Amino acid sequence: MGRVREPDEVRRYFDALDIIDPPGLVDVIDWHPDTPPPPKDMRLTDWIEWGGVGRVKKTQ
């Protein structure tokens, strides 16, 4: 069993990282799709998978 996390909850996983933008934190359906993603009005809204790329912050 799982639950859908809100974008701000997922963003916390990146607290110690610099989020690479683009893509930033996005719905994974929009992340370099092999085929064009469906229009926003035809997407499911009850289950969104958020993804991003981060890099370790440089310490000074």
PDB file of N, CA, C and O in Angstrom:
ATOM      1  N   MET A   1       0.846  -1.175   0.000  1.00  0.00           N
ATOM      2  CA  MET A   1       0.000   0.000   0.000  1.00  0.00           C
ATOM      3  C   MET A   1       0.896   1.244   0.000  1.00  0.00           C
ATOM      4  O   MET A   1       1.946   1.254   0.642  1.00  0.00           O
ATOM      5  N   GLY A   2       0.499   2.241  -0.687  1.00  0.00           N
ATOM      6  CA  GLY A   2       1.277   3.475  -0.756  1.00  0.00           C
ATOM      7  C   GLY A   2       0.362   4.674  -0.738  1.00  0.00           C
ATOM      8  O   GLY A   2      -0.858   4.546  -0.629  1.00  0.00           O
ATOM      9  N   ARG A   3       0.950   5.813  -0.844  1.00  0.00           N
ATOM     10  CA  ARG A   3       0.157   7.032  -0.944  1.00  0.00           C
ATOM     11  C   ARG A   3       0.878   8.011  -1.840  1.00  0.00           C
ATOM     12  O   ARG A   3       2.101   7.964  -1.970  1.00  0.00           O
ATOM     13  N   VAL A   4       0.138   8.878  -2.443  1.00  0.00           N
ATOM     14  CA  VAL A   4       0.703   9.887  -3.328  1.00  0.00           C
ATOM     15  C   VAL A   4       1.263  11.016  -2.474  1.00  0.00           C
ATOM     16  O   VAL A   4       0.574  11.536  -1.596  1.00  0.00           O
ATOM     17  N   ARG A   5       2.500  11.393  -2.729  1.00  0.00           N
ATOM     18  CA  ARG A   5       3.107  12.516  -2.013  1.00  0.00           C
ATOM     19  C   ARG A   5       2.890  13.798  -2.804  1.00  0.00           C
ATOM     20  O   ARG A   5       2.871  13.799  -4.035  1.00  0.00           O
ATOM     21  N   GLU A   6       2.729  14.868  -2.076  1.00  0.00           N
ATOM     22  CA  GLU A   6       2.591  16.182  -2.680  1.00  0.00           C
ATOM     23  C   GLU A   6       3.972  16.663  -3.130  1.00  0.00           C
ATOM     24  O   GLU A   6       4.981  16.204  -2.595  1.00  0.00           O
ATOM     25  N   PRO A   7       4.038  17.578  -4.101  1.00  0.00           N
ATOM     26  CA  PRO A   7       5.339  18.044  -4.585  1.00  0.00           C
ATOM     27  C   PRO A   7       6.253  18.575  -3.474  1.00  0.00           C
ATOM     28  O   PRO A   7       7.460  18.334  -3.511  1.00  0.00           O
ATOM     29  N   ASP A   8       5.706  19.287  -2.498  1.00  0.00           N
ATOM     30  CA  ASP A   8       6.560  19.819  -1.425  1.00  0.00           C
ATOM     31  C   ASP A   8       7.138  18.701  -0.569  1.00  0.00           C
ATOM     32  O   ASP A   8       8.235  18.852  -0.031  1.00  0.00           O
ATOM     33  N   GLU A   9       6.431  17.585  -0.428  1.00  0.00           N
ATOM     34  CA  GLU A   9       6.961  16.445   0.314  1.00  0.00           C
ATOM     35  C   GLU A   9       8.126  15.816  -0.440  1.00  0.00           C
ATOM     36  O   GLU A   9       9.139  15.459   0.163  1.00  0.00           O
ATOM     37  N   VAL A  10       7.988  15.680  -1.747  1.00  0.00           N
ATOM     38  CA  VAL A  10       9.059  15.091  -2.560  1.00  0.00           C
ATOM     39  C   VAL A  10      10.257  16.032  -2.585  1.00  0.00           C
ATOM     40  O   VAL A  10      11.400  15.580  -2.530  1.00  0.00           O
ATOM     41  N   ARG A  11      10.006  17.329  -2.666  1.00  0.00           N
ATOM     42  CA  ARG A  11      11.089  18.312  -2.722  1.00  0.00           C
ATOM     43  C   ARG A  11      12.005  18.192  -1.493  1.00  0.00           C
ATOM     44  O   ARG A  11      13.202  18.463  -1.588  1.00  0.00           O
ATOM     45  N   ARG A  12      11.454  17.790  -0.348  1.00  0.00           N
ATOM     46  CA  ARG A  12      12.270  17.639   0.867  1.00  0.00           C
ATOM     47  C   ARG A  12      13.374  16.597   0.712  1.00  0.00           C
ATOM     48  O   ARG A  12      14.402  16.678   1.384  1.00  0.00           O
ATOM     49  N   TYR A  13      13.165  15.622  -0.167  1.00  0.00           N
ATOM     50  CA  TYR A  13      14.222  14.633  -0.425  1.00  0.00           C
ATOM     51  C   TYR A  13      15.445  15.294  -1.065  1.00  0.00           C
ATOM     52  O   TYR A  13      16.542  14.736  -1.040  1.00  0.00           O
ATOM     53  N   PHE A  14      15.254  16.452  -1.622  1.00  0.00           N
ATOM     54  CA  PHE A  14      16.331  17.182  -2.297  1.00  0.00           C
ATOM     55  C   PHE A  14      16.933  18.277  -1.411  1.00  0.00           C
ATOM     56  O   PHE A  14      17.715  19.091  -1.901  1.00  0.00           O
ATOM     57  N   ASP A  15      16.587  18.316  -0.119  1.00  0.00           N
ATOM     58  CA  ASP A  15      17.059  19.394   0.757  1.00  0.00           C
ATOM     59  C   ASP A  15      18.581  19.548   0.758  1.00  0.00           C
ATOM     60  O   ASP A  15      19.085  20.670   0.789  1.00  0.00           O
ATOM     61  N   ALA A  16      19.308  18.450   0.726  1.00  0.00           N
ATOM     62  CA  ALA A  16      20.772  18.519   0.757  1.00  0.00           C
ATOM     63  C   ALA A  16      21.372  18.574  -0.648  1.00  0.00           C
ATOM     64  O   ALA A  16      22.586  18.456  -0.814  1.00  0.00           O
ATOM     65  N   LEU A  17      20.531  18.751  -1.641  1.00  0.00           N
ATOM     66  CA  LEU A  17      20.978  18.736  -3.031  1.00  0.00           C
ATOM     67  C   LEU A  17      20.566  20.019  -3.739  1.00  0.00           C
ATOM     68  O   LEU A  17      19.621  20.696  -3.333  1.00  0.00           O
ATOM     69  N   ASP A  18      21.287  20.338  -4.797  1.00  0.00           N
ATOM     70  CA  ASP A  18      20.854  21.381  -5.720  1.00  0.00           C
ATOM     71  C   ASP A  18      20.031  20.685  -6.799  1.00  0.00           C
ATOM     72  O   ASP A  18      20.527  19.781  -7.472  1.00  0.00           O
ATOM     73  N   ILE A  19      18.787  21.098  -6.964  1.00  0.00           N
ATOM     74  CA  ILE A  19      17.942  20.505  -8.001  1.00  0.00           C
ATOM     75  C   ILE A  19      18.380  21.053  -9.353  1.00  0.00           C
ATOM     76  O   ILE A  19      18.487  22.265  -9.541  1.00  0.00           O
ATOM     77  N   ILE A  20      18.630  20.155 -10.280  1.00  0.00           N
ATOM     78  CA  ILE A  20      19.031  20.541 -11.628  1.00  0.00           C
ATOM     79  C   ILE A  20      17.781  21.019 -12.376  1.00  0.00           C
ATOM     80  O   ILE A  20      16.764  20.328 -12.422  1.00  0.00           O
ATOM     81  N   ASP A  21      17.883  22.208 -12.955  1.00  0.00           N
ATOM     82  CA  ASP A  21      16.739  22.782 -13.652  1.00  0.00           C
ATOM     83  C   ASP A  21      17.185  23.280 -15.017  1.00  0.00           C
ATOM     84  O   ASP A  21      18.039  24.165 -15.066  1.00  0.00           O
ATOM     85  N   PRO A  22      16.668  22.774 -16.120  1.00  0.00           N
ATOM     86  CA  PRO A  22      15.628  21.775 -16.181  1.00  0.00           C
ATOM     87  C   PRO A  22      16.158  20.382 -15.886  1.00  0.00           C
ATOM     88  O   PRO A  22      17.362  20.177 -16.035  1.00  0.00           O
ATOM     89  N   PRO A  23      15.393  19.461 -15.500  1.00  0.00           N
ATOM     90  CA  PRO A  23      13.946  19.494 -15.534  1.00  0.00           C
ATOM     91  C   PRO A  23      13.305  20.067 -14.273  1.00  0.00           C
ATOM     92  O   PRO A  23      12.113  20.372 -14.293  1.00  0.00           O
ATOM     93  N   GLY A  24      14.050  20.225 -13.175  1.00  0.00           N
ATOM     94  CA  GLY A  24      13.411  20.638 -11.931  1.00  0.00           C
ATOM     95  C   GLY A  24      12.658  19.450 -11.350  1.00  0.00           C
ATOM     96  O   GLY A  24      12.944  18.303 -11.693  1.00  0.00           O
ATOM     97  N   LEU A  25      11.713  19.718 -10.486  1.00  0.00           N
ATOM     98  CA  LEU A  25      10.848  18.676  -9.945  1.00  0.00           C
ATOM     99  C   LEU A  25       9.583  18.661 -10.799  1.00  0.00           C
ATOM    100  O   LEU A  25       8.814  19.622 -10.794  1.00  0.00           O
ATOM    101  N   VAL A  26       9.371  17.572 -11.528  1.00  0.00           N
ATOM    102  CA  VAL A  26       8.278  17.525 -12.501  1.00  0.00           C
ATOM    103  C   VAL A  26       7.528  16.201 -12.422  1.00  0.00           C
ATOM    104  O   VAL A  26       8.022  15.219 -11.869  1.00  0.00           O
ATOM    105  N   ASP A  27       6.343  16.199 -12.978  1.00  0.00           N
ATOM    106  CA  ASP A  27       5.598  14.964 -13.194  1.00  0.00           C
ATOM    107  C   ASP A  27       6.440  14.139 -14.172  1.00  0.00           C
ATOM    108  O   ASP A  27       6.797  14.628 -15.243  1.00  0.00           O
ATOM    109  N   VAL A  28       6.755  12.905 -13.814  1.00  0.00           N
ATOM    110  CA  VAL A  28       7.673  12.115 -14.644  1.00  0.00           C
ATOM    111  C   VAL A  28       7.146  11.883 -16.059  1.00  0.00           C
ATOM    112  O   VAL A  28       7.927  11.565 -16.956  1.00  0.00           O
ATOM    113  N   ILE A  29       5.850  12.034 -16.275  1.00  0.00           N
ATOM    114  CA  ILE A  29       5.309  11.878 -17.633  1.00  0.00           C
ATOM    115  C   ILE A  29       5.852  12.962 -18.576  1.00  0.00           C
ATOM    116  O   ILE A  29       5.870  12.784 -19.794  1.00  0.00           O
ATOM    117  N   ASP A  30       6.290  14.079 -18.000  1.00  0.00           N
ATOM    118  CA  ASP A  30       6.826  15.178 -18.800  1.00  0.00           C
ATOM    119  C   ASP A  30       8.347  15.101 -18.970  1.00  0.00           C
ATOM    120  O   ASP A  30       8.935  15.954 -19.633  1.00  0.00           O
ATOM    121  N   TRP A  31       8.973  14.115 -18.393  1.00  0.00           N
ATOM    122  CA  TRP A  31      10.419  14.037 -18.366  1.00  0.00           C
ATOM    123  C   TRP A  31      10.932  13.221 -19.559  1.00  0.00           C
ATOM    124  O   TRP A  31      10.921  11.990 -19.525  1.00  0.00           O
ATOM    125  N   HIS A  32      11.367  13.892 -20.578  1.00  0.00           N
ATOM    126  CA  HIS A  32      11.941  13.265 -21.777  1.00  0.00           C
ATOM    127  C   HIS A  32      11.115  12.085 -22.269  1.00  0.00           C
ATOM    128  O   HIS A  32      11.643  10.981 -22.402  1.00  0.00           O
ATOM    129  N   PRO A  33       9.838  12.294 -22.539  1.00  0.00           N
ATOM    130  CA  PRO A  33       9.019  11.163 -22.990  1.00  0.00           C
ATOM    131  C   PRO A  33       9.446  10.669 -24.371  1.00  0.00           C
ATOM    132  O   PRO A  33       9.923  11.440 -25.202  1.00  0.00           O
ATOM    133  N   ASP A  34       9.265   9.363 -24.597  1.00  0.00           N
ATOM    134  CA  ASP A  34       9.534   8.781 -25.919  1.00  0.00           C
ATOM    135  C   ASP A  34       8.449   9.182 -26.915  1.00  0.00           C
ATOM    136  O   ASP A  34       8.686   9.259 -28.121  1.00  0.00           O
ATOM    137  N   THR A  35       7.267   9.434 -26.387  1.00  0.00           N
ATOM    138  CA  THR A  35       6.155   9.903 -27.204  1.00  0.00           C
ATOM    139  C   THR A  35       5.607  11.163 -26.534  1.00  0.00           C
ATOM    140  O   THR A  35       5.823  11.364 -25.339  1.00  0.00           O
ATOM    141  N   PRO A  36       4.919  11.995 -27.265  1.00  0.00           N
ATOM    142  CA  PRO A  36       4.378  13.201 -26.642  1.00  0.00           C
ATOM    143  C   PRO A  36       3.453  12.843 -25.476  1.00  0.00           C
ATOM    144  O   PRO A  36       2.640  11.926 -25.595  1.00  0.00           O
ATOM    145  N   PRO A  37       3.567  13.548 -24.361  1.00  0.00           N
ATOM    146  CA  PRO A  37       2.686  13.258 -23.222  1.00  0.00           C
ATOM    147  C   PRO A  37       1.248  13.663 -23.543  1.00  0.00           C
ATOM    148  O   PRO A  37       1.008  14.497 -24.416  1.00  0.00           O
ATOM    149  N   PRO A  38       0.301  13.067 -22.834  1.00  0.00           N
ATOM    150  CA  PRO A  38      -1.098  13.446 -23.082  1.00  0.00           C
ATOM    151  C   PRO A  38      -1.336  14.892 -22.650  1.00  0.00           C
ATOM    152  O   PRO A  38      -0.621  15.415 -21.795  1.00  0.00           O
ATOM    153  N   PRO A  39      -2.335  15.530 -23.238  1.00  0.00           N
ATOM    154  CA  PRO A  39      -2.664  16.887 -22.825  1.00  0.00           C
ATOM    155  C   PRO A  39      -3.008  16.919 -21.334  1.00  0.00           C
ATOM    156  O   PRO A  39      -3.505  15.935 -20.786  1.00  0.00           O
ATOM    157  N   LYS A  40      -2.743  18.044 -20.686  1.00  0.00           N
ATOM    158  CA  LYS A  40      -2.969  18.171 -19.239  1.00  0.00           C
ATOM    159  C   LYS A  40      -4.401  17.802 -18.850  1.00  0.00           C
ATOM    160  O   LYS A  40      -4.613  17.206 -17.794  1.00  0.00           O
ATOM    161  N   ASP A  41      -5.380  18.141 -19.677  1.00  0.00           N
ATOM    162  CA  ASP A  41      -6.772  17.869 -19.315  1.00  0.00           C
ATOM    163  C   ASP A  41      -7.160  16.396 -19.469  1.00  0.00           C
ATOM    164  O   ASP A  41      -8.274  16.016 -19.108  1.00  0.00           O
ATOM    165  N   MET A  42      -6.254  15.556 -20.003  1.00  0.00           N
ATOM    166  CA  MET A  42      -6.552  14.130 -20.168  1.00  0.00           C
ATOM    167  C   MET A  42      -5.701  13.262 -19.242  1.00  0.00           C
ATOM    168  O   MET A  42      -5.683  12.040 -19.389  1.00  0.00           O
ATOM    169  N   ARG A  43      -4.998  13.876 -18.293  1.00  0.00           N
ATOM    170  CA  ARG A  43      -4.134  13.120 -17.386  1.00  0.00           C
ATOM    171  C   ARG A  43      -4.865  12.753 -16.109  1.00  0.00           C
ATOM    172  O   ARG A  43      -5.806  13.427 -15.689  1.00  0.00           O
ATOM    173  N   LEU A  44      -4.408  11.671 -15.504  1.00  0.00           N
ATOM    174  CA  LEU A  44      -4.924  11.317 -14.193  1.00  0.00           C
ATOM    175  C   LEU A  44      -4.485  12.375 -13.195  1.00  0.00           C
ATOM    176  O   LEU A  44      -3.379  12.905 -13.298  1.00  0.00           O
ATOM    177  N   THR A  45      -5.325  12.679 -12.251  1.00  0.00           N
ATOM    178  CA  THR A  45      -4.960  13.670 -11.238  1.00  0.00           C
ATOM    179  C   THR A  45      -4.847  13.052  -9.853  1.00  0.00           C
ATOM    180  O   THR A  45      -4.404  13.711  -8.912  1.00  0.00           O
ATOM    181  N   ASP A  46      -5.249  11.784  -9.720  1.00  0.00           N
ATOM    182  CA  ASP A  46      -5.197  11.153  -8.403  1.00  0.00           C
ATOM    183  C   ASP A  46      -3.883  10.425  -8.148  1.00  0.00           C
ATOM    184  O   ASP A  46      -3.635   9.984  -7.026  1.00  0.00           O
ATOM    185  N   TRP A  47      -3.039  10.291  -9.167  1.00  0.00           N
ATOM    186  CA  TRP A  47      -1.760   9.592  -8.986  1.00  0.00           C
ATOM    187  C   TRP A  47      -0.726  10.248  -9.892  1.00  0.00           C
ATOM    188  O   TRP A  47      -0.698  10.001 -11.097  1.00  0.00           O
ATOM    189  N   ILE A  48       0.115  11.079  -9.307  1.00  0.00           N
ATOM    190  CA  ILE A  48       1.178  11.742 -10.056  1.00  0.00           C
ATOM    191  C   ILE A  48       2.502  11.307  -9.447  1.00  0.00           C
ATOM    192  O   ILE A  48       2.672  11.359  -8.229  1.00  0.00           O
ATOM    193  N   GLU A  49       3.425  10.884 -10.273  1.00  0.00           N
ATOM    194  CA  GLU A  49       4.759  10.508  -9.815  1.00  0.00           C
ATOM    195  C   GLU A  49       5.698  11.674 -10.086  1.00  0.00           C
ATOM    196  O   GLU A  49       5.866  12.097 -11.230  1.00  0.00           O
ATOM    197  N   TRP A  50       6.308  12.189  -9.021  1.00  0.00           N
ATOM    198  CA  TRP A  50       7.210  13.332  -9.133  1.00  0.00           C
ATOM    199  C   TRP A  50       8.639  12.837  -9.214  1.00  0.00           C
ATOM    200  O   TRP A  50       9.005  11.878  -8.534  1.00  0.00           O
ATOM    201  N   GLY A  51       9.444  13.476 -10.030  1.00  0.00           N
ATOM    202  CA  GLY A  51      10.841  13.106 -10.163  1.00  0.00           C
ATOM    203  C   GLY A  51      11.702  14.332 -10.397  1.00  0.00           C
ATOM    204  O   GLY A  51      11.218  15.385 -10.810  1.00  0.00           O
ATOM    205  N   GLY A  52      12.969  14.175 -10.129  1.00  0.00           N
ATOM    206  CA  GLY A  52      13.914  15.258 -10.339  1.00  0.00           C
ATOM    207  C   GLY A  52      15.331  14.733 -10.308  1.00  0.00           C
ATOM    208  O   GLY A  52      15.566  13.561 -10.012  1.00  0.00           O
ATOM    209  N   VAL A  53      16.258  15.591 -10.610  1.00  0.00           N
ATOM    210  CA  VAL A  53      17.682  15.255 -10.561  1.00  0.00           C
ATOM    211  C   VAL A  53      18.338  16.258  -9.644  1.00  0.00           C
ATOM    212  O   VAL A  53      18.084  17.459  -9.735  1.00  0.00           O
ATOM    213  N   GLY A  54      19.189  15.758  -8.755  1.00  0.00           N
ATOM    214  CA  GLY A  54      19.889  16.648  -7.851  1.00  0.00           C
ATOM    215  C   GLY A  54      21.372  16.359  -7.831  1.00  0.00           C
ATOM    216  O   GLY A  54      21.823  15.266  -8.176  1.00  0.00           O
ATOM    217  N   ARG A  55      22.117  17.363  -7.418  1.00  0.00           N
ATOM    218  CA  ARG A  55      23.568  17.205  -7.304  1.00  0.00           C
ATOM    219  C   ARG A  55      23.944  17.649  -5.885  1.00  0.00           C
ATOM    220  O   ARG A  55      23.365  18.590  -5.341  1.00  0.00           O
ATOM    221  N   VAL A  56      24.918  16.958  -5.303  1.00  0.00           N
ATOM    222  CA  VAL A  56      25.365  17.287  -3.958  1.00  0.00           C
ATOM    223  C   VAL A  56      25.869  18.713  -3.930  1.00  0.00           C
ATOM    224  O   VAL A  56      26.673  19.119  -4.769  1.00  0.00           O
ATOM    225  N   LYS A  57      25.383  19.482  -2.942  1.00  0.00           N
ATOM    226  CA  LYS A  57      25.819  20.877  -2.821  1.00  0.00           C
ATOM    227  C   LYS A  57      27.279  20.916  -2.428  1.00  0.00           C
ATOM    228  O   LYS A  57      27.745  20.114  -1.619  1.00  0.00           O
ATOM    229  N   LYS A  58      27.995  21.864  -3.014  1.00  0.00           N
ATOM    230  CA  LYS A  58      29.408  22.032  -2.685  1.00  0.00           C
ATOM    231  C   LYS A  58      29.521  22.682  -1.307  1.00  0.00           C
ATOM    232  O   LYS A  58      28.810  23.639  -0.999  1.00  0.00           O
ATOM    233  N   THR A  59      30.416  22.153  -0.490  1.00  0.00           N
ATOM    234  CA  THR A  59      30.658  22.765   0.819  1.00  0.00           C
ATOM    235  C   THR A  59      31.872  23.675   0.700  1.00  0.00           C
ATOM    236  O   THR A  59      32.805  23.420  -0.062  1.00  0.00           O
ATOM    237  N   GLN A  60      31.822  24.731   1.472  1.00  0.00           N
ATOM    238  CA  GLN A  60      32.929  25.703   1.358  1.00  0.00           C
ATOM    239  C   GLN A  60      33.827  25.654   2.547  1.00  0.00           C
ATOM    240  O   GLN A  60      34.803  26.401   2.615  1.00  0.00           O
TER     241      GLN A  60
END
